[in-house]
Amino acid sequence: MAQRFVLNGISYHGSGAIKEIPGELSRRGYDHVFVSSDPDLVKFGVTKKVTDLLDAAGVKWDLYDEVKPNPTIKNVQDGVEAFKRSGASAIVAIGGGSAMDTAKAIGTIANNPEFADVKSLEGVADTKKHAVFTIAVPTTAGTAAEVTINYVITDPERERKFVCVDTNDIPEVAVVDPDMMASMPAGLTASTGMDALTHAIEGYTTKGAWELSDMFHYKAIEIISHNLRDAVKEAKEGKPGHGREEMALGQYVAGMGFSNVGLGIDHSMAHTLSAHYDTPHGVACAMLLPISMEFNKPVAAHKQAGIARAMGIDTSGMTDEQAADAAIAAVRKLGEDVGIPRTCKGLVEADLDQLAADALADACYPGNPREATPEQVKDMFRQIME
């Protein structure tokens, strides 16, 4: 059976990487771009770091900053109309997963108008054309949306998130500049970093994992687990440092893997929490990560032993089950050390039937290495009740 692997055509990494953006646009003849960002990044001057470069290069730009933390169908539809009005021919997405996911959906619909209702993009959409040329500039170290073929949109009416998977949505150019992440507060650094670790761990144990994806995920687990504490400390102190630089790389490496092989039940449950309670995605993933690992241990102990080794644990003399327990304990301790809460505000027993049904219907669930019953999913949700 053939194994497909999709990555950006070009990516730039390191301090000052955003300086490459005007050149990438110029080489392709783009002189008018649509900038997708969020209002806080505009307010605090983060978006301006890129638009100043566009100004200096004589590139015209129009800004769309009506992006919510969990982008909705209406966000996308409004963005598509704004893109059409602008007359731009390329997109520059600046922000976390929300801004980049919104840009992916806008660019996809702009070139495939038959999917204008947005909901039709759920799952694996049969788009015919690649999205509008996009340069993605992440400002958080977690989602890796700049290198994935996935994006997530919220349907407020149905209180659910839906995942879209499409090789046509991947940004042609990713610019991973740790300087663009310097304004992340400690809490966001922690939650997005744990999201990245969840990507790496779920990608390592998913049904679709194979040698090429394992290479990326193992290294990502190593980078993230060894640097997240330092990155959070640097964020608290308000200064750049090695931890933040490594997290910028680690989250991208994780994205290179999971984008191609999928995730699992942690993400399907986290999407459900975010849709029902507006729980930040990274926080939801982090709360559930040791719980979902414990659930998967009966079928994934050997892989989880590898996770332990990637995290720096000496597993000499341990059985796979013992090493898996050590990995789960290390993940739980990392979450505690960086300030991840243990419980989800608003989660109540009366909601569990719907939450379990939504989680099992989520596009990430089929990749989980162990099948789950609704009652087992409810039991996992109960572990994060207040």
C-alpha positions in Angstrom: 0.0 0.0 0.0 1.4 3.4 -0.9 2.1 5.9 1.9 1.5 9.6 1.1 3.4 12.4 2.8 2.6 16.1 2.2 4.8 19.0 3.4 5.3 22.7 2.6 7.2 23.4 -0.5 9.4 25.9 1.4 9.8 26.7 5.1 12.0 29.2 6.9 13.1 28.8 10.5 14.9 31.0 13.0 15.1 34.5 14.3 14.4 37.1 11.6 12.9 34.6 9.2 10.0 36.9 8.4 12.4 39.0 6.3 12.1 36.4 3.7 8.4 37.1 3.1 8.7 40.0 0.6 11.1 38.0 -1.5 8.9 35.0 -1.7 6.0 37.2 -2.8 8.1 39.1 -5.4 9.5 35.9 -7.0 6.0 34.8 -7.7 4.7 38.2 -8.9 2.4 38.9 -6.0 2.1 42.6 -5.2 -1.2 42.7 -3.4 -1.9 40.3 -0.4 -4.8 39.6 2.0 -3.5 39.5 5.6 -5.5 37.2 8.0 -4.7 37.9 11.6 -6.5 38.4 14.9 -7.4 41.7 16.7 -5.1 41.2 19.7 -2.1 40.6 17.4 -3.0 43.8 15.5 -3.5 45.7 18.8 -0.1 44.7 20.2 1.9 45.3 17.1 2.7 41.7 16.2 1.0 41.8 12.8 2.8 45.1 12.1 6.1 43.3 12.1 5.1 41.7 8.9 3.1 44.5 7.3 6.0 46.9 7.9 8.1 44.6 5.7 5.3 44.5 3.1 5.2 48.3 3.1 8.9 48.6 2.7 8.8 46.3 -0.3 5.9 48.1 -1.9 3.5 45.3 -1.5 -0.1 46.4 -1.1 -2.1 44.6 1.7 -5.6 44.5 3.1 -6.3 43.3 6.7 -8.9 40.9 7.9 -8.8 40.6 11.7 -12.3 39.4 12.5 -10.9 36.0 13.7 -12.2 34.4 16.8 -10.2 32.0 19.0 -12.4 29.2 17.7 -13.2 30.4 14.2 -16.8 30.0 13.1 -18.5 29.4 9.8 -19.5 33.1 9.7 -15.8 34.1 10.3 -14.9 32.2 7.2 -17.8 33.4 5.1 -17.1 37.0 6.1 -13.4 36.5 5.3 -14.2 35.1 1.8 -16.3 38.2 1.0 -13.5 40.4 2.3 -10.9 38.6 0.2 -13.1 39.1 -2.9 -13.6 42.8 -2.2 -9.9 43.3 -1.6 -8.7 42.2 -5.1 -5.7 40.5 -3.5 -4.1 37.5 -5.2 -2.3 35.9 -2.3 -2.8 35.5 1.5 -0.4 36.0 4.4 -1.8 34.4 7.6 -0.3 35.7 10.8 -1.4 34.2 14.1 -2.1 31.0 16.0 -4.2 28.1 14.7 -7.3 30.2 14.5 -5.9 32.8 12.1 -4.2 30.2 10.0 -7.2 27.9 9.9 -9.4 30.8 8.9 -7.0 31.7 6.1 -7.0 28.1 4.9 -10.7 28.0 4.6 -10.9 31.4 2.9 -8.2 30.4 0.4 -9.8 27.1 -0.3 -13.3 28.5 -0.9 -12.0 31.4 -2.9 -10.6 28.9 -5.5 -13.4 26.4 -5.0 -16.6 28.4 -4.7 -18.8 25.3 -4.8 -17.8 24.8 -1.1 -19.1 28.3 -0.1 -21.4 26.9 2.6 -18.2 25.9 4.6 -19.9 22.8 6.1 -19.3 20.9 2.9 -15.6 21.1 3.6 -15.9 18.8 6.6 -13.9 15.6 6.4 -12.0 14.9 3.2 -13.4 17.4 0.7 -13.1 16.8 -3.0 -11.7 20.2 -3.9 -10.3 20.5 -7.4 -8.0 23.5 -7.0 -5.3 24.4 -4.5 -6.2 27.2 -2.1 -5.0 30.7 -2.9 -1.2 31.0 -2.6 -0.5 31.4 1.2 2.4 32.2 3.4 1.7 31.1 7.0 3.5 32.9 9.9 2.7 31.2 13.3 2.7 33.4 16.4 2.2 30.5 18.8 4.3 27.3 19.3 1.6 24.7 19.2 -0.9 24.1 16.4 1.6 23.7 13.5 -1.2 24.8 11.2 1.4 26.3 8.9 2.5 22.8 7.9 -0.6 20.7 8.1 -3.3 19.7 5.7 -6.0 20.1 8.4 -8.0 22.9 9.8 -10.9 23.2 12.3 -14.0 25.3 12.1 -16.7 25.7 14.8 -20.4 25.4 14.0 -22.0 27.4 16.9 -25.6 26.3 16.0 -24.7 22.7 16.6 -22.1 23.3 19.3 -19.5 21.3 17.5 -16.2 21.6 15.8 -15.6 19.9 12.5 -12.2 19.0 11.0 -11.4 19.5 7.4 -8.6 17.5 5.7 -7.4 18.6 2.3 -4.0 18.5 0.6 -5.1 21.6 -1.3 -5.1 23.7 1.8 -1.5 23.5 2.9 0.3 26.8 2.8 3.0 26.8 0.1 5.4 28.7 2.4 5.8 28.5 6.2 7.8 31.1 8.1 8.5 29.9 11.6 10.2 32.9 13.3 10.5 32.6 17.2 10.6 36.4 17.3 6.9 36.4 16.2 6.1 34.3 19.3 7.8 36.6 21.8 4.6 38.2 23.0 3.0 34.9 24.0 2.1 35.0 27.8 3.1 32.1 30.0 -0.4 30.5 30.0 -0.6 30.5 26.2 3.0 29.2 25.9 2.1 26.3 28.2 -1.2 25.4 26.6 0.0 25.6 23.0 3.1 23.7 23.9 1.1 20.9 25.5 -1.1 20.9 22.3 2.1 20.4 20.3 3.2 17.5 22.7 -0.3 16.0 22.2 0.2 16.2 18.4 3.5 14.4 18.7 2.3 11.7 21.1 -1.0 11.0 19.4 0.8 11.0 16.0 3.3 8.5 17.3 0.6 6.1 18.5 -2.1 6.5 15.9 -3.2 3.7 13.7 -1.6 5.3 10.6 1.9 5.8 12.2 4.8 4.4 10.2 8.6 4.8 10.1 8.7 8.2 8.4 6.1 9.8 10.7 7.7 8.1 13.8 10.9 9.9 12.9 9.2 13.3 13.2 7.1 12.5 16.2 9.9 10.9 18.3 12.1 14.0 17.8 9.2 16.3 18.5 8.5 14.6 21.8 12.1 15.0 22.7 12.4 18.7 21.8 9.1 19.7 23.4 9.4 17.7 26.6 12.9 19.1 27.1 12.1 22.7 26.4 8.5 23.6 27.4 9.3 24.3 31.0 12.1 26.7 30.0 9.8 28.4 27.4 7.1 29.0 30.0 9.7 30.4 32.4 11.1 32.7 29.7 7.5 33.9 29.0 7.0 34.7 32.6 10.2 36.7 32.6 9.3 38.4 29.4 12.4 37.6 27.6 13.4 35.4 24.6 15.5 32.4 25.1 16.6 28.9 23.9 13.4 27.3 25.2 11.1 29.4 23.1 13.3 28.9 20.0 13.2 25.1 20.5 9.5 25.1 21.0 9.0 27.0 17.7 10.9 24.1 16.0 9.4 21.3 18.0 5.8 22.1 17.2 6.6 22.4 13.5 8.3 19.0 13.5 5.3 17.5 15.2 3.1 19.0 12.6 5.1 17.5 9.8 4.2 14.1 11.2 0.6 14.2 12.4 -0.7 16.1 9.4 0.0 12.9 7.4 -1.1 10.2 9.8 -3.8 11.6 12.0 -4.4 11.9 15.7 -6.7 10.2 18.1 -9.3 10.3 20.9 -7.6 13.0 22.9 -8.1 15.5 20.1 -11.7 14.3 19.3 -12.6 14.8 23.0 -10.8 18.2 23.1 -12.6 19.5 20.1 -15.9 18.6 21.8 -14.9 20.5 25.0 -14.0 23.5 23.0 -17.2 23.5 21.1 -19.4 23.1 24.2 -17.6 25.2 26.8 -15.2 27.3 24.7 -12.3 25.6 26.5 -9.0 26.7 24.9 -7.9 23.9 22.6 -4.5 23.4 24.1 -5.8 23.3 27.6 -8.4 20.7 26.6 -5.8 18.6 25.0 -3.4 18.8 27.9 -6.0 17.9 30.5 -6.9 14.8 28.6 -3.5 13.7 27.5 -2.4 11.5 30.4 -6.0 10.2 30.7 -6.2 9.2 27.0 -2.7 7.7 27.2 -3.8 5.5 30.1 -6.8 4.4 28.1 -4.6 3.5 25.1 -2.0 1.7 27.1 -3.4 -1.8 26.7 -2.7 -1.6 22.9 0.0 1.1 22.8 2.4 0.2 25.7 5.3 -0.5 23.3 5.0 2.8 21.6 4.5 4.6 24.9 7.7 3.0 26.1 9.4 4.9 23.2 7.7 8.1 24.4 9.3 7.6 27.8 12.8 7.3 26.2 12.2 10.4 24.0 11.3 12.3 27.2 14.7 11.3 28.7 13.5 8.5 31.0 15.9 5.6 31.6 13.8 2.6 30.8 16.5 0.0 31.3 15.1 -3.1 33.1 11.5 -1.9 32.6 8.8 -3.8 30.9 6.9 -1.9 28.2 4.0 -1.5 30.6 6.3 0.0 33.3 7.9 2.3 30.8 4.4 3.4 29.6 3.4 4.2 33.1 6.6 6.3 33.5 5.7 8.2 30.3 2.2 8.9 31.5 3.5 10.1 34.8 6.0 12.3 33.1 3.4 13.9 30.9 1.1 14.5 33.9 4.0 16.1 35.8 4.9 18.3 32.8 1.3 19.6 32.6 1.3 20.4 36.3 4.7 22.1 36.1 3.5 24.5 33.4 0.2 25.3 35.1 -2.3 23.3 33.1 -5.6 22.9 35.1 -6.8 19.4 36.1 -10.5 20.1 35.6 -12.8 21.6 33.0 -15.1 24.4 34.1 -18.8 23.8 33.3 -18.4 20.1 32.6 -21.4 18.2 34.2 -22.8 14.7 34.1 -25.9 15.8 32.2 -23.8 16.7 29.2 -21.8 13.5 29.0 -24.0 11.6 26.6 -23.8 14.3 24.0 -20.1 14.9 24.6 -19.3 11.2 24.1 -21.4 11.0 20.9 -19.7 14.1 19.5 -16.2 12.8 20.4 -16.8 9.5 18.7 -18.1 11.3 15.6 -15.1 13.6 15.4 -12.7 13.1 12.4 -9.7 12.5 14.7 -11.2 9.5 16.5 -10.8 6.9 13.8 -7.0 7.2 14.1 -7.0 6.2 17.8 -5.2 2.8 18.3 -7.9 1.5 20.6 -11.7 1.5 20.0 -13.8 3.2 22.6 -17.4 2.8 23.8 -19.5 5.8 24.7 -19.3 4.7 28.4 -15.5 4.6 28.3 -15.4 8.1 26.7 -17.8 9.3 29.5 -15.5 7.8 32.1 -12.5 9.8 30.7 -14.5 13.0 30.7 -15.5 12.3 34.3 -11.9 12.4 35.3 -11.7 16.1 34.4 -14.9 17.2 36.1 -14.6 19.8 38.8 
